Amino acid sequence: MISKRTPVLVIFALFALASLAAANGLNLNGLGTRSQAMGGAFVGIADDFSAVFWNPAGAAGFRQELFGFNAFDLIPRSTYRQFSEMPGAGIDAKTPTQHYLGFLGAYYRPIGPKVVVGLGIGTPSGLGTKWDGADFASLSGGTPFDWSSKIGVFSVTPLVAVKLSDRLSVGATLNVNLGTFNLKRPGGDADLGEGPVPLGQYEEQMTGWGFGATFGVLAKPVDKLSIGLTVRTPSTVSFKGSAQLSYLSLYDLPDSSDLTRKITWPLWIAGGVSFRPVDRLLLSADVHWTQWSKLDRITTEYLEETWAMFMLEGSLDSIPLYWKNATQLRFGAEYTLNASTVLRAGYYNDPAPGPDTTLSVLLPSHTYNAFSAGLGKTVGDLRLDFGIEYLAGNTRRGDMGGYGTDGAPTYGMSIVVPSVSVSYTF
């Protein structure tokens, strides 16, 4: 019989679903090098192959076949520091350099003077973190367990866009999402009737499917002004997989269990405006709102009977996040040097959706100030774009479970995102 858990295992509850973190809650902050270099202020522009992500209405303006591909690399760096007066008990940890690759490929084809169809394939969500287990050995009885998380969403998005008039276009996509979810961390200790014993390494691997849609409108009241609105509906991914605890078999208990979990990527509404004050300069600004409050907690169902009892008794099957809705402000600029070369720059503020009480080393929820720059080159019908983005996360101090912040750990985070795109008009 599994009974009362020790504090170490209670801490596990705060980490168990930690791989949900990305630059913007569960989401990446955009796809496409040109849009990235302009700070993601692209909803009111949406005139390149990344329209399938930003505003499908923009595709209605394509009068020729268009193919584009974007590849990017998220390189996060996290820090965790906790002071202790006990020798060897303090922690000063940094994540090693890790690369999380993503992409967007899209193809568009006009099928009439007013209708364009397309197909996008890409990774709108994905990030993770990996720590050196030796840095956290003091939290797990001196054993250097693995600490890592990785989440990703692969989306297939068929698109249709219609030009209602010379000044107004609409568009929509169906979003078919395949999610992956992997986690490693210490399992902590449990009292199995004769005192607390270690449970070993906890690991889980999950995949799941979800569906959603995106709707967009793009209006051009005058030639130099464009206004866009995009709504992406919630998409609930139903994950299925398995979890393992490496030491349970030593106690004649099942060391694995199938599990299910539902995670909702929430409603996203974005509005944008772009303006060309002079022929060579394009300015843009966006407001993005995400309904993160719908992600109040995440529940996991363990299908193995002993595991289900174990997790229920320890309240480990329902993990609170307490996220709040968040609004991003984004700004971008593009300057044309000559017929073949453009320069770009951008900035946005991305507030953290999560409170201090749900911070963890595997859930790096930070407020970011993001700065970006890029270069575009055109050679005939071929366009090459290069961009770089730096997200400077604020330093956060954890909350000691109602005991304030005295002695609480501090969390730091920064992300570098190089990006390249190539597109061709047939």
Disulfide bonds with the S-S distance in Angstrom:
none
